[in-house]
Amino acid sequence: MGNIKKFIKSNIPIVIGMYSIYKASQDFIRLKFISFLIRIIDFTKDYLSFKVKLSKNRNRIFRIGIETLYPCLNDKLEHTPIDYTYFYQDIWFVEKILQLKPKELYDIGSSVKTLGIISRIVPVIFIDIRPPEIYLDNFKVLKGDITDLKLEDESIDIVSSLCVIEHIGLGRYGDKLNHDGDIMAIKEIKRVLKKGGIFLVSLPVDGCDTIYFNAHRAYTRDTIIEMFKDFEIIEEKYIYGNRIYDNYDKEKGFGTGLYMLRKKY
């Protein structure tokens, strides 16, 4: 037992790496056997009980049987599951669009669902390295790379890119590996924005600058200010856990920063 503890202590980075790979594998192997068995038993009991009750109700006729089973085994929860980052981020985003009232919005790689809603308020030009097949009025889709936008210098009044820049150059979405991909993306945004133009952006924040390869980077507020030194911060908000705050808090660890920036004259 002592040898095992000694091995773990001397190989902490390797152990952490192996655990990270294990966690990633859960995307493909989500159901643990015991909990799966309990939920299947619970589902079967519900199905048999429901079928008996349905058979006694002669006023309604539905097709139901083994061939129509559709088990939903993970939804019996005390609280509705929420991705708090996207929940607060999307509310903040829509609020900014309503305040700014732009004639059109250029967006690079943000949530397609959110931009679909935004397109009901303002025309959207959506740019993504993996363009979605969407056909919707006021929603134009273009294939493009945030590090090499096919747009003229200083041609845009407002652009948004939420939960995107931190991924650039890590290869997660099929883009080329580039350790400065995030910096290149910011430079390109600066190039296409008019002087005084608005940039709505969100980035992961943390207690120190970190790369969670190949998911995303995370930054301290000081690093973000340095990266956007050619921009003025008009507003900033921070999401930690299930709440949104006005200030960055290094002690809270990992979170998401929301920023409304203006390109300096």
C-alpha positions, 0 to 999 in steps of 0.5 A: 500500500505504501508503494502505491501511495509513493508512486501516486505522489511521485507521478501526480501529473501523470495521475491527473492526466489519466483521470482527465482522460477517464473523465473525457471517456464518460462522454461515451460511457455515461451509465454506471452499471448499478445506477443503470440497473436501478433506473431500468427497474424503476422504468419497468415498474412505471411502464407496467403500471402506466400500461395497466391504467391506460388499458382501463381508460377506454376513452383514449386509444394509443399505440403502446408496446415494446416497439414504442419504448423510449426510456429517459433514464436521467431526468428524474431530478429535484431541480431542472439541470441548467448550464448556468454559463450559457443561461446568464451569458445569453440573457446578458447578450440579448440585453446588450443587443436590445440596448445597442439596437444595431442595424445588423450584427456580425457574430463569429462562432457563438451559440447558433440557437442564441443567434437564431433568437437574436435574428428576430431582433436584428439581422445576423451575419453568422461566421463559423469554421463549421457553418450550420445548415440553417435557412432563416430570414435575417440569418445569413451564414458564412464559412470563415476563420476568425483568424482570417476574416474575409472582411474589409478593414474597419467595416463593421460597427458591432461584432460578437463572439461568445465562448469562442476565442479561448478555443482558437488554435487548440484543434478542438473544432478542426482548426489548425494548432496555434499557441497564439490562436487567441491573440490572432483572433483578437487582432483580426477582430480589431482589424475589421471593427470600425473605430468606436465599434463594439465587441461583445465577447466572453472568455473563461477566467481563472486564478491563473492563466491555464490551458485545458488542452484541448478544450479551452484556455482560461485567463486572469483579468489582468491578462484579458485587459492586456490582450484587449489593450486596444479596447475600452471596457464599457461593461464586465460581468462574471459568472461563477457557479450559479450566479452572475457578479459585477466583479472578477474574483480570483479566489472563486477560481474558474468562471466566465467573464462577459465583456462589452468593449469599444475599439479605441479611436 
